[in-house]
Amino acid sequence: MKKIIMAASIAAAMVIPAAHAGVTIYGKMHASIDYTDVALGYGASYYVDFNGTRVYDDNFSGPLGDEQMWGVNSRASRIGFKGTEDLGNGLNLVWKAETGYDIADGGAWGGARNAYIGLAGDWGTFLYGIHDTPYKMSTARLDPFADTAADFNAPTDFGMFTTNMFSFQDVRAENAIAYVSPNMNGLTFAAAIVPGEGAASYPAFVPSAFPGDDSGCIIDHDFCFDFDEVIHDGLADAYSVAAMYENNGLYLSAAYESLPTHSTSYGFDGSSLSMPPGQQDKYRLGAGYTMNNLTINGVYENRTRDFGSISIFENDQKLEADSDIWQVSAVYTFGNSALKLAYGQGDMSLAMSESNLGETYSANGYTGVVDAAKLERYGEQEVISVGLEHNFSKRTKVYALYTMQEADFGIKGSEQGTDDVEGPFDVYGDAHLTAENDTFSMGMIHSF
């Protein structure tokens, strides 16, 4: 009995100071049981042989295989602590420390989430630490499948083939310095800057890269690139701004973000490939309207990326990318349940074009005149999601959803030069990979 009383006294001594400090413990437990069916295929529209003859062969296609898999996944489960301190004269100190918790695989304290310290008053909130960028904040409420298998910012996963080119890009920025304005008759502004802290960017474009020296290149096997390492050491190497308006069931948002350190990558058959970070600029528009039991949302995003110039076999190439992604969704509530629908599309183009046409190139015994160098990587994706959700209480819910992703990803090339021998600039064509991912997911969520 004495041990029980002592334990209770210790617990009370720990709780009382926390209560006076204004600390709130909160979190979310969210896991799903998922069944995934992935199918891959390939195809070629045409190719050009070494004699320069263009050969059309739409029948050159076939399956690469399919895969079915069951799994249990923790989806943004988290635990956090937050609080405020009254500093007087309407000024408050605010803070938060939140981390992910993998309840499926047991990975405790895994995955950094929002954690910051700052000041708040009638003039707004100033904070610094780890935080969602204003760009991400602007449309957080417009994704009815957030944190599920159908989340609109989740990378597309086709088993062997994974890409983030078709999904909305939401960033939780480390080292962020942010300001959020007060609500002014429904209008709110937010802005953030992110110092690079001396981070260097030298990504691998292909397995072998020889910066400034192509002596180790092997024709028909390796590409050799010459581009400089970039050091990010400014106060605002990345920045993000957003404006949000809400009134009588209407929600509108517009945001812009520049991320010079964000790269594009994809994986295939166990290997990964990253594009040089360069400079990425993107803007996003969002809208939502609620009338009675029906909510309709729409989000559009455009991303442009200038990777700068790189030298391939002594020729300057300019690498640029452009992506457009959009989604419309609807949520209909009835009683304690809700029916959710979403449809979206994405397309991207990444082109490498020759910037010094007509010049003579010479590399490793191959010479020729550059006529028209161009290489384009392209992709298209379509996503359809439907789900049913039931709320047992304000804190506990269950759901079931189905989401389907179809994508076509390929490379186009055009004749790049006239060689005196059969060299790497003679071959071009259009080859592509087709993929489909069907996922059925059942999940349970409890917030505390």
Secondary structure, DSSP 8 states (H G I E B T S, - for coil): -HHHHHHHHHHHHHHHHHHHHTEEEEEEEEEEEEEEEEEEEEEEEEEE-TT--EEE-TT-EEEEEEEEEEEEEE-S-EEEEEEEEEEETTEEEEEEEEEE--TTT--TT-SEEEEEEEEEETTEEEEEEEEE-HHHHTTGGG-TTTTSTT-TTS-EEETTEEESSSS----EEEEEEEEE---BTTEEEEEEEE--TTEEE---SSS---TT--TT--TTT---EE---EEE-STTSEEEEEEEEEETTEEEEEEEEE-TT---EEEETTEEEE----EEEEEEEEEEEEETTEEEEEEEEEEEEEEEEEEETTEEEEEEEEEEEEEEEEEEEETTEEEEEEEEEEEEEEEEEESSTT-EEEETTEEEEE---EEEEEEEEEEEEEEEEEESSSSEEEEEEEEEEEEEEEEEEE--EEESSS-TTS--EEEEEEEEEEEEEEEEEEE-
